[in-house]
Amino acid sequence: MKLFLKSILVSSVALSASAFATELTYKVYNPQTQGIFPVTSTLISGEKDAILVDAQFSTHDAKNLVKLIQNSGKNLQYIVITAGDPDYYFGLEPLVQAFPNAKVIATPEVVKHIEATKVGKFAYWGPILKDAAPTQVIVPNATEAKSIELEGEKIEIKSPGKYASYLWVPRNRTILGGVGVSSGIHLWTADAQSEKERNAWKKTLKQMKRLSPSAVIPGHYIGDIPKATQAIDFTYQYLVDVDKVLKDHKDSASVIATLKEKYPNLAEESSLELSSKVLTGEMEWK
């Protein structure tokens, strides 16, 4: 199987797997540095139907997704939300308005987390998003399904626990990594505040690696999508380094300086700064 990349619009890429009778095409939208977070949404398309994975943070970016889907000419069957963080679901409002027949689903863990945190997240992020904030926070419907189908092709919903999930397409060995996989940026570790939580994260990355994927689409990334499992490897090593640094440094300034020195070329320094304050106990984050 051969995967290739090409530009679509200003800030999207497309991956296409063409070795099978039912061709699945992956169009990846990511606002890169134009967004608050470089969060990924992926349109998986068959011949006639499509599935959208994750809904963007701002409604402005979500409206770009609406155009992308409309221009594809596909029938949108599902919108799958893989994580309980607001950059994965705050953009649902214009998508649901444009595609009222699409089923909006997430794992029970993701839905539970959204329900428990949506008020606080909107209070924090609403003023930052300004006119790109949703007027209504839409919560996905919980599903116990372990997979969904797109024109006969199985797409597995992997739910390793807590409030994050990822998708696995066995036929062309593609992982849509969700919040668990990043590339080109400092990781947002404020939601993995204990070593136990970070170890669980690393365990999930090991599970992904054991699937031997041909392609991995990170949930957050700056730049190009890395080849094969490079994004998994980067994310894992970054978490290892975070734990090492936290053992030697107890204040956020030292943690920030050490990780900047180790990763001088990564974007999203604001994520490093906030996460370091949370991990050292200098700031509360829920």
RODO-2510 file (C-alpha; in nm, 4 decimals, decimal comma):
residues 286
     n   res          X          Y          Z
     1     m     0,0000     0,0000     0,0000
     2     k     0,1221     0,3478    -0,0822
     3     l     0,0332     0,6652     0,1049
     4     f     0,0969     1,0101    -0,0343
     5     l     0,0557     1,3685     0,0833
     6     k    -0,0737     1,6730    -0,0992
     7     s    -0,1822     2,0215     0,0026
     8     i    -0,5506     2,1032     0,0299
     9     l    -0,6583     2,4592     0,1004
    10     v    -0,4001     2,6538     0,3001
    11     s    -0,3750     2,4417     0,6110
    12     s    -0,4852     2,0918     0,5235
    13     v    -0,3266     1,7803     0,3819
    14     a    -0,4757     1,4715     0,2244
    15     l    -0,3713     1,1110     0,2555
    16     s    -0,5120     0,8576     0,0136
    17     a    -0,4936     0,4804     0,0229
    18     s    -0,5620     0,3432    -0,3216
    19     a    -0,4774    -0,0256    -0,3131
    20     f    -0,8283    -0,1556    -0,2489
    21     a    -1,1594    -0,1923    -0,4286
    22     t    -1,3193     0,0496    -0,1820
    23     e    -1,0828     0,3438    -0,1737
    24     l    -1,0690     0,5292     0,1568
    25     t    -0,9417     0,8853     0,1360
    26     y    -0,8211     1,0825     0,4387
    27     k    -0,8431     1,4612     0,4141
    28     v    -0,6786     1,6207     0,7149
    29     y    -0,7682     1,9728     0,8257
    30     n    -0,5387     2,1430     1,0768
    31     p    -0,5220     2,5219     1,1325
    32     q    -0,1525     2,5001     1,2215
    33     t    -0,0282     2,8301     1,3694
    34     q    -0,3502     3,0089     1,2681
    35     g    -0,5413     2,8338     1,5473
    36     i    -0,5139     2,8502     1,9256
    37     f    -0,4207     2,4826     1,9045
    38     p    -0,3092     2,2946     1,5909
    39     v    -0,5842     2,0369     1,6349
    40     t    -0,6621     1,7819     1,3648
    41     s    -0,9934     1,6962     1,2025
    42     t    -1,0004     1,4165     0,9451
    43     l    -1,2617     1,3423     0,6802
    44     i    -1,2545     0,9728     0,5920
    45     s    -1,4341     0,9206     0,2612
    46     g    -1,5486     0,6235     0,0605
    47     e    -1,7131     0,6382    -0,2795
    48     k    -2,0335     0,8044    -0,1568
    49     d    -2,0234     0,8356     0,2217
    50     a    -1,7900     0,9931     0,4759
    51     i    -1,7056     1,0117     0,8457
    52     l    -1,5622     1,3188     1,0180
    53     v    -1,3228     1,2611     1,3056
    54     d    -1,3175     1,5535     1,5519
    55     a    -1,4780     1,8932     1,5106
    56     q    -1,2150     2,1658     1,5727
    57     f    -1,1919     2,4219     1,8527
    58     s    -1,3213     2,7422     1,6947
    59     t    -1,6448     2,7723     1,5034
    60     h    -1,4492     2,9578     1,2326
    61     d    -1,2376     2,6487     1,1665
    62     a    -1,5476     2,4308     1,1921
    63     k    -1,7082     2,6371     0,9153
    64     n    -1,4039     2,5599     0,7012
    65     l    -1,4735     2,1935     0,7735
    66     v    -1,8328     2,2402     0,6571
    67     k    -1,7032     2,3731     0,3241
    68     l    -1,4527     2,0884     0,2945
    69     i    -1,7266     1,8294     0,3473
    70     q    -1,9699     2,0024     0,1128
    71     n    -1,7029     2,0282    -0,1567
    72     s    -1,6318     1,6561    -0,1225
    73     g    -1,9861     1,5769    -0,2329
    74     k    -2,0026     1,2949     0,0221
    75     n    -2,2896     1,1999     0,2518
    76     l    -2,1691     1,2593     0,6089
    77     q    -2,2780     0,9626     0,8193
    78     y    -2,0931     1,0185     1,1461
    79     i    -1,9022     1,2799     1,3411
    80     v    -1,6771     1,0965     1,5859
    81     i    -1,5327     1,2922     1,8796
    82     t    -1,2226     1,1201     2,0150
    83     a    -1,1450     1,3335     2,3213
    84     g    -1,3142     1,5314     2,5967
    85     d    -1,0961     1,8377     2,5473
    86     p    -1,2832     2,1388     2,4030
    87     d    -1,0581     2,1727     2,0983
    88     y    -1,2126     1,8454     1,9791
    89     y    -1,5817     1,9340     2,0183
    90     f    -1,6411     2,3108     2,0558
    91     g    -1,6736     2,3329     1,6763
    92     l    -1,9700     2,0959     1,6593
    93     e    -2,2376     2,3658     1,6369
    94     p    -2,1945     2,4720     1,2693
    95     l    -2,1301     2,1113     1,1674
    96     v    -2,4529     1,9858     1,3232
    97     q    -2,6424     2,2752     1,1655
    98     a    -2,5007     2,1926     0,8217
    99     f    -2,5341     1,8133     0,8520
   100     p    -2,8332     1,7433     1,0794
   101     n    -2,8565     1,3778     0,9748
   102     a    -2,5003     1,2923     1,0756
   103     k    -2,4760     1,0962     1,4005
   104     v    -2,2473     1,2646     1,6551
   105     i    -2,0877     0,9963     1,8721
   106     a    -1,8141     0,9414     2,1291
   107     t    -1,7209     0,6780     2,3832
   108     p    -1,9022     0,6894     2,7201
   109     e    -1,5790     0,8040     2,8875
   110     v    -1,5455     1,0985     2,6501
   111     v    -1,9103     1,1980     2,6954
   112     k    -1,8824     1,1732     3,0740
   113     h    -1,5778     1,3991     3,0733
   114     i    -1,7437     1,6557     2,8472
   115     e    -2,0542     1,6657     3,0666
   116     a    -1,8424     1,7132     3,3793
   117     t    -1,6166     1,9863     3,2412
   118     k    -1,8010     2,1736     2,9648
   119     v    -1,9210     2,4613     3,1852
   120     g    -1,5761     2,5321     3,3255
   121     k    -1,4087     2,4905     2,9864
   122     f    -1,6505     2,7331     2,8237
   123     a    -1,6022     2,9855     3,1052
   124     y    -1,2239     2,9727     3,0495
   125     w    -1,2013     2,9455     2,6714
   126     g    -1,5112     3,1396     2,5641
   127     p    -1,3553     3,4849     2,6211
   128     i    -1,0358     3,3706     2,4472
   129     l    -1,2218     3,2396     2,1413
   130     k    -1,4457     3,5489     2,1345
   131     d    -1,6706     3,5373     1,8256
   132     a    -1,5290     3,1945     1,7358
   133     a    -1,6785     3,0421     2,0514
   134     p    -1,9919     2,8293     2,0146
   135     t    -2,3236     2,9761     2,1273
   136     q    -2,4272     2,6237     2,2249
   137     v    -2,1972     2,3487     2,3500
   138     i    -2,3098     2,0268     2,1822
   139     v    -2,2403     1,6987     2,3605
   140     p    -2,1976     1,3815     2,1504
   141     n    -2,4145     1,0759     2,2034
   142     a    -2,2422     0,7975     2,3947
   143     t    -2,1829     0,4743     2,2054
   144     e    -2,0652     0,1380     2,3331
   145     a    -1,9836     0,0310     1,9778
   146     k    -1,6304    -0,0956     1,9273
   147     s    -1,6385    -0,0114     1,5573
   148     i    -1,8341     0,1645     1,2858
   149     e    -1,8440     0,0902     0,9133
   150     l    -1,7871     0,3089     0,6115
   151     e    -1,9044     0,1373     0,2921
   152     g    -1,8186    -0,2025     0,4357
   153     e    -1,4799    -0,0985     0,5760
   154     k    -1,4426    -0,1391     0,9519
   155     i    -1,3145     0,1543     1,1577
   156     e    -1,2346     0,0450     1,5122
   157     i    -1,2885     0,2735     1,8120
   158     k    -1,0100     0,2100     2,0599
   159     s    -1,0848     0,3340     2,4109
   160     p    -0,7879     0,2740     2,6417
   161     g    -0,9560     0,4557     2,9316
   162     k    -1,0058     0,7920     3,0951
   163     y    -1,1571     1,0330     2,8422
   164     a    -0,9570     0,9841     2,5238
   165     s    -0,9871     0,7392     2,2366
   166     y    -0,8343     0,6805     1,8951
   167     l    -0,9397     0,5149     1,5702
   168     w    -0,7798     0,2227     1,3886
   169     v    -0,8518     0,1365     1,0261
   170     p    -0,7229    -0,2222     0,9844
   171     r    -0,7583    -0,2413     0,6062
   172     n    -0,4966     0,0237     0,5351
   173     r    -0,3323     0,0164     0,8793
   174     t    -0,4027     0,3785     0,9694
   175     i    -0,4267     0,5252     1,3204
   176     l    -0,6092     0,8488     1,3893
   177     g    -0,4321     0,9233     1,7136
   178     g    -0,6571     1,1766     1,8800
   179     v    -0,5274     1,3683     2,1796
   180     g    -0,2740     1,0949     2,2591
   181     v    -0,0398     1,1654     1,9657
   182     s     0,1319     1,4929     1,8756
   183     s     0,4136     1,6133     1,6512
   184     g     0,6189     1,9308     1,6237
   185     i     0,4832     2,0825     1,9454
   186     h     0,5271     2,0734     2,3204
   187     l     0,2733     1,8286     2,4622
   188     w    -0,0244     1,9521     2,6605
   189     t     0,0400     1,7549     2,9810
   190     a    -0,1831     1,9598     3,2115
   191     d    -0,4477     1,6872     3,1841
   192     a    -0,1999     1,4149     3,2855
   193     q    -0,1034     1,5559     3,6216
   194     s     0,0170     1,2392     3,7934
   195     e     0,2918     0,9993     3,6945
   196     k     0,0267     0,7258     3,6940
   197     e    -0,1729     0,9136     3,4299
   198     r     0,1353     0,9720     3,2184
   199     n     0,2260     0,6031     3,2458
   200     a    -0,1241     0,5150     3,1241
   201     w    -0,0678     0,7504     2,8310
   202     k     0,2606     0,5788     2,7498
   203     k     0,0891     0,2408     2,7728
   204     t    -0,1628     0,3535     2,5109
   205     l     0,1210     0,4634     2,2832
   206     k     0,2787     0,1188     2,3178
   207     q    -0,0547    -0,0375     2,2218
   208     m    -0,0664     0,1809     1,9118
   209     k     0,2886     0,0844     1,8192
   210     r     0,2047    -0,2871     1,8468
   211     l    -0,0578    -0,2438     1,5745
   212     s     0,2305    -0,1747     1,3312
   213     p     0,0519     0,1126     1,1560
   214     s     0,1554     0,2288     0,8115
   215     a     0,0300     0,5804     0,8849
   216     v    -0,0436     0,7751     1,2031
   217     i    -0,2406     1,0997     1,1929
   218     p    -0,1575     1,3009     1,5082
   219     g    -0,4345     1,4742     1,7004
   220     h    -0,2158     1,7850     1,7233
   221     y     0,0745     1,8754     1,4983
   222     i     0,2722     2,1588     1,3420
   223     g     0,4371     2,1055     1,0048
   224     d     0,3968     1,7864     0,8045
   225     i     0,2480     1,4599     0,9256
   226     p     0,5447     1,2353     1,0147
   227     k     0,5953     0,9022     0,8439
   228     a     0,4805     0,5716     0,9950
   229     t     0,5137     0,5687     1,3759
   230     q     0,7412     0,8717     1,4179
   231     a     0,4700     1,0770     1,5915
   232     i     0,4073     0,7945     1,8394
   233     d     0,7792     0,7682     1,9111
   234     f     0,8122     1,1445     1,9611
   235     t     0,5152     1,1604     2,1976
   236     y     0,6418     0,8675     2,4039
   237     q     0,9930     1,0094     2,4383
   238     y     0,8601     1,3523     2,5348
   239     l     0,6579     1,1975     2,8180
   240     v     0,9658     1,0068     2,9365
   241     d     1,1598     1,3328     2,9386
   242     v     0,8845     1,5157     3,1289
   243     d     0,9006     1,2584     3,4082
   244     k     1,2799     1,2812     3,4214
   245     v     1,2713     1,6602     3,4410
   246     l     1,0041     1,6603     3,7130
   247     k     1,2213     1,4358     3,9297
   248     d     1,5080     1,6865     3,9133
   249     h     1,3197     2,0174     3,9084
   250     k     1,0370     2,1232     4,1387
   251     d     0,9529     2,4708     4,0052
   252     s     0,7917     2,5495     3,6731
   253     a     1,0614     2,7914     3,5581
   254     s     1,3262     2,5179     3,5790
   255     v     1,1007     2,2628     3,4105
   256     i     1,0244     2,5048     3,1271
   257     a     1,3876     2,6011     3,0769
   258     t     1,5064     2,2392     3,0753
   259     l     1,2458     2,1189     2,8255
   260     k     1,3033     2,4207     2,6010
   261     e     1,6732     2,3384     2,5976
   262     k     1,6011     1,9747     2,5136
   263     y     1,3418     2,0611     2,2473
   264     p     1,4497     2,4015     2,1107
   265     n     1,2521     2,3813     1,7864
   266     l     0,9077     2,2828     1,9122
   267     a     0,6071     2,5122     1,8778
   268     e     0,3357     2,5691     2,1389
   269     e     0,5579     2,7035     2,4180
   270     s     0,2412     2,8335     2,5855
   271     s     0,1319     2,4705     2,6330
   272     l     0,4675     2,3920     2,7936
   273     e     0,4404     2,6918     3,0247
   274     l     0,0870     2,6228     3,1463
   275     s     0,1450     2,2482     3,1771
   276     s     0,4653     2,3005     3,3759
   277     k     0,2840     2,5252     3,6239
   278     v     0,0147     2,2614     3,6658
   279     l     0,2571     1,9690     3,7013
   280     t     0,4625     2,1506     3,9675
   281     g     0,1528     2,2463     4,1663
   282     e     0,1811     2,6186     4,0990
   283     m    -0,1495     2,6316     3,9123
   284     e    -0,4763     2,4415     3,9428
   285     w    -0,6262     2,2949     3,6266
   286     k    -0,9432     2,0907     3,5891
***
